[in-house]
């Protein structure tokens, strides 16, 4: 009986040892699996999840926001509130020639352009004679508050093709900016011309 009891105890120890090791391994695997399952997943942070004032200039590291970090079209007029960028909010020398890409700021991008036209009458009395006749000096003005960008002229009706421009000159004054124009003709009064002012809206 003693031998049998001893043999039985030895047999139980031989079985429970490996079993305990197996249970320990299973517990370890379960623990690791549970930790992996509980690991946080990355997710997008939206504006609603940020407290007011959480992101400020002082909270950002120098160089944290730059052109390489921003997606194309990330900053556009739809996401900038009216009045968000004002003179008081721009540091001195913050906007310089070196900081602006070529062609990014021009008249057409800032406001509308317009063309103002005034006709010039042909005052010549007799066509194709040796004497050419100068027209009156006509003026075309930009609208109130508009800036003059350039001048232009056109001969709408050349008559007998003996017509030419004598002057298309810009001028700036306190009462308005514009262009003066004058032609000379030997077309007997049938030529037609126009002087133009190209202006930038006020």
C-alpha positions in Angstrom: 0.0 0.0 0.0 2.9 2.4 0.8 4.5 1.8 -2.5 1.2 2.3 -4.2 0.5 5.6 -2.4 4.0 6.9 -3.2 3.5 5.9 -6.9 0.2 7.6 -7.0 1.5 10.8 -5.6 4.4 10.8 -8.1 2.0 10.2 -10.9 -0.2 13.1 -9.9 2.8 15.4 -9.6 4.0 14.4 -13.0 0.6 15.3 -14.5 -0.2 18.5 -12.6 3.2 20.1 -13.3 2.8 20.3 -17.1 -0.9 21.2 -16.6 0.1 24.1 -14.4 2.6 25.3 -17.0 0.0 25.1 -19.8 -2.5 27.1 -17.7 0.1 29.7 -17.1 0.9 29.9 -20.8 -2.8 30.3 -21.6 -3.2 33.0 -19.0 -0.2 34.9 -20.4 -1.5 34.7 -24.0 -5.0 35.9 -22.8 -3.4 38.8 -21.0 -1.4 39.8 -24.1 -4.4 39.4 -26.3 -6.5 41.5 -23.9 -3.8 44.2 -23.9 -3.7 44.3 -27.6 -7.4 44.6 -27.9 -7.4 47.4 -25.4 -4.7 49.4 -27.2 -6.0 52.7 -28.4 -6.6 53.1 -32.1 -5.6 56.3 -33.9 -8.5 58.5 -35.0 -9.1 61.9 -36.5 -9.4 64.9 -34.2 -12.1 67.3 -35.3 -12.7 70.9 -34.4 -15.6 69.9 -32.1 -13.3 67.8 -29.9 -10.9 70.7 -29.3 -11.6 73.1 -26.4 -11.8 76.8 -27.2 -8.3 78.3 -27.2 -6.7 74.8 -27.1 -4.7 75.6 -30.3 -2.9 79.0 -30.2 0.3 80.4 -31.5 2.0 79.9 -28.2 0.9 76.2 -28.1 2.5 75.5 -31.5 6.2 74.7 -31.8 8.1 77.0 -34.2 7.8 75.7 -37.7 5.0 73.2 -36.8 2.7 74.7 -39.4 4.2 75.3 -42.8 3.5 74.8 -46.4 4.7 71.2 -46.4 2.5 70.3 -43.4 -0.7 71.7 -45.1 -2.7 69.8 -47.7 -3.3 71.5 -51.0 -6.2 74.0 -50.7 -6.3 73.5 -46.9 -6.5 77.2 -46.3 -9.1 78.9 -48.6 -11.8 81.6 -48.4 -14.5 79.1 -47.3 -12.7 78.3 -44.0 -11.5 81.8 -43.2 -14.1 83.8 -41.4 -14.9 87.4 -42.5 -12.5 89.7 -40.7 -10.2 86.9 -39.6 -7.2 88.5 -41.2 -7.0 92.2 -40.4 -4.2 94.8 -40.3 -3.8 94.5 -36.6 -3.4 90.8 -36.8 -0.4 90.9 -39.2 3.0 91.6 -37.8 5.2 94.2 -39.4 7.2 92.8 -42.3 5.0 89.6 -42.2 4.0 90.0 -45.8 6.9 90.9 -48.0 7.9 90.4 -51.6 9.9 87.3 -50.7 6.9 85.8 -48.8 4.5 86.1 -51.8 4.6 83.7 -54.7 5.0 85.3 -58.1 1.6 86.2 -59.6 -0.3 85.4 -56.4 -1.4 89.0 -55.8 -2.5 91.1 -58.8 -5.2 93.6 -59.6 -7.7 91.0 -61.0 -7.3 88.9 -57.8 -8.1 91.9 -55.5 -11.1 93.5 -57.2 -12.9 93.8 -60.5 -11.4 95.6 -63.5 -13.4 97.8 -65.9 -13.0 99.6 -69.2 -14.3 103.1 -69.8 -14.7 104.4 -73.4 -15.2 107.8 -75.0 -15.6 108.3 -78.8 -13.5 110.7 -80.8 -15.2 112.4 -83.7 -13.5 112.9 -87.1 -13.5 116.7 -87.8 -11.9 116.5 -91.3 -14.1 118.3 -93.9 -12.6 117.1 -97.2 -11.3 113.6 -97.8 -8.0 112.8 -99.4 -6.8 116.4 -99.8 -3.3 117.5 -98.7 -4.5 118.8 -95.4 -5.1 116.5 -92.4 -7.3 117.7 -89.5 -6.8 117.1 -85.8 -9.8 116.1 -83.7 -10.8 117.6 -80.4 -9.0 116.2 -77.3 -11.4 113.8 -75.6 -11.2 112.4 -72.1 -12.5 109.2 -70.5 -12.5 108.8 -66.7 -12.3 105.9 -64.3 -15.3 105.5 -62.0 -15.3 107.1 -58.5 -12.6 105.4 -56.4 -11.2 103.4 -59.2 -7.5 103.3 -60.0 -6.1 103.7 -63.5 -4.3 100.6 -64.8 -3.7 101.4 -68.4 -4.8 103.1 -71.6 -6.1 101.9 -75.0 -7.5 103.2 -78.3 -9.2 101.8 -81.3 -10.2 103.0 -84.7 -13.8 101.6 -85.2 -14.2 103.0 -88.7 -11.1 103.8 -90.8 -13.0 105.7 -93.5 -10.6 105.9 -96.5 -7.8 104.6 -94.1 -6.3 108.1 -93.8 -6.7 108.3 -90.0 -4.2 108.0 -87.1 -3.9 108.5 -83.4 -2.0 111.6 -82.2 -2.3 111.0 -78.5 -3.4 108.5 -75.8 -2.1 109.8 -72.6 -3.0 108.8 -69.0 -3.5 111.4 -66.2 -4.0 111.4 -62.5 -5.9 114.1 -60.6 -7.8 114.8 -57.4 -11.1 114.8 -59.3 -10.5 111.4 -61.1 -8.0 109.4 -63.1 -8.4 108.8 -66.8 -7.0 109.1 -70.3 -7.0 111.8 -72.9 -7.0 111.0 -76.7 -6.8 112.7 -80.0 -6.7 111.7 -83.7 -5.8 113.2 -87.0 -7.9 112.4 -90.1 -8.0 113.0 -93.9 -11.1 110.9 -94.3 -13.7 113.7 -94.7 -15.4 113.2 -91.4 -16.3 109.5 -91.7 -13.6 107.9 -89.5 -14.5 106.8 -86.0 -12.2 106.2 -83.0 -12.4 105.6 -79.3 -10.1 106.3 -76.3 -10.2 103.8 -73.4 -9.2 103.8 -69.8 -8.6 100.4 -68.1 -9.4 100.8 -64.4 -9.3 98.8 -61.2 -12.5 98.9 -59.1 -12.5 101.0 -56.0 
